[in-house]
Amino acid sequence: MKKVWCLGVLCLFFAFATIGFAADAGVVKIGLNYPETGPYSKQGLDQRRAAELAVEEINGAGGILGKKIQLVYRDTKSNAKVAKENAIDLYDKEGVPMIFGGSSSAVAIATGKVAMQKNKIFFGTLTYSTETTGEEGHRHVFRECYDSYMAAKVVSDYVTKTMAATLQGLAPKFFYVTADYTWGWTTEDSIRKFTGTTDKNEHRGVLTRLGSDDFSKVLGIAKEAKADVLVLVLFGRDMEIAVKQAYEMGLKKTMQIIVPNLTLDMAEGAGPEAMEGVIGAMPWTWRVPFANNYQKGIDFVKNFEAKHKRYPSTSGASAYVILHQYKEAVERAKTFDTKAVIKTLEGHKYTGLKDEQYWRAWDHQSVQTVYAVKCKPAAEVKKDKYQQDYFEIVNSMKGEAAAISNKEWTENRTRVGMPATLEEYIEAGQ
């Protein structure tokens, strides 16, 4: 009887295991490595909301190659070490073929390195450092959003023209307050290059740590420097605090404030009075589809709004597009195999939530139209039903004009001892 009982238990075990395996066979897990907590948590929340909307749509249409997507979440806390550990866990234990996410370029770069080691794919959702697809680029990383080079080019083009008119041809004096990590460094460098403010004695700057609670001291230094333009190379909660403090200190009365990389949630966090007149750059805003009749973008905004009673931000838009792009790439390749999916992505043109974009083959940057925006008057923002209509588009630039050239990209990689092609890097890495 004991043998019969044991045999029965074993049979039940294998039956349940078989059922579980059969269920898993119809599912593909995808990892979202995003900031659930920390200074970039608002951007992380928008990624999650938009990703879940994309999963609903994809699963409702049959999934990817007949497999339903199951999102597996990990909190990076905007910490590169945590992101790396999360990525190892997602690739090894959860078996995901792809991870996406970001909101810190240090996090994106760390996750991308794990993807290369594990022969998997990583999509950067919100990572603006030029290094992500530049000096640190390799075949396993794709970036859907723009980078700081593209942002700097479109916003600098607008600012230099308007400041020249304001100062009657005199050269404006800049002051930089910059986050002390890869995104901050490369963004400041790009703005300096395109505005002609590379002389750091004339156009001073201060580095600040990520997650600062008080910027009044460095803003005081900017005030003493009598700058015409205050460039806040800050993101997330850091930017919100700094912009509010700059407003409270009266700096906007004498300085034009630039926030090179803006998002809706950041503007909302700082508030309409503090943000009024602030200039920045964006790869997308919810107004773009309606202004240009981009139907996919209109549908996304409406569906997101119906679900969350607010408009989606750039961060959410990128997460949404990535999942749809991954689905299409896998289905073109007819397999989840990493090498095959990468091959079908490279050079591929697509229409996401605005006009046509494409995955550039030699650096895996999504080349796309970019926008300079100026924050609307506070009274106008407050008229909106969600008080979220912050941005007026004041300049735009096509992707090919905004993005780094192959010549400059190659020179940058050679300078730091990196191979001149992504193919060489993957072979070296393996």
Buried (B, 14 or more C-beta within 10 A) or exposed (E): EEEEEEEEEEEEEEEEEEEEEEEEEEEBBBBBBBBBEBBBBBBBBBBBBBBBBBBEBBBEEEBBEEBBBBBBBBBBBBBBEBBBBBBBBBBEEBEBBBBBBBBBBBBBBBBBBBBBBBBBBBBBBBBBBBBBBBBBBBBBBBBBBBBBBBBBBBBBBBBBEBBEEEEEEEBBBBBBBBBEBBBBBBBBBBBBBBBEBEEEEEBBBBBBEBEBEEBEEBBEBBBEBEBBBBBBBBBBBBBBBBBBBBBEBEBBEEBBBBBBBBBBBBBBBBBBBBBBEBBBBBBBBBBBBEEEEBEBBBEBBBBBBEBBEBBBBBBBBBBBBBBBBBBBBBEBBEBBEBEBBBBBBBEBEBEBBBBEBBBBBBBBBBBBBBBBBBBBBBEBBEEEEEBBBBBBBBBBBEBEEBBBEEEEBBEBBEEEEBBBBBEBBBEEBE
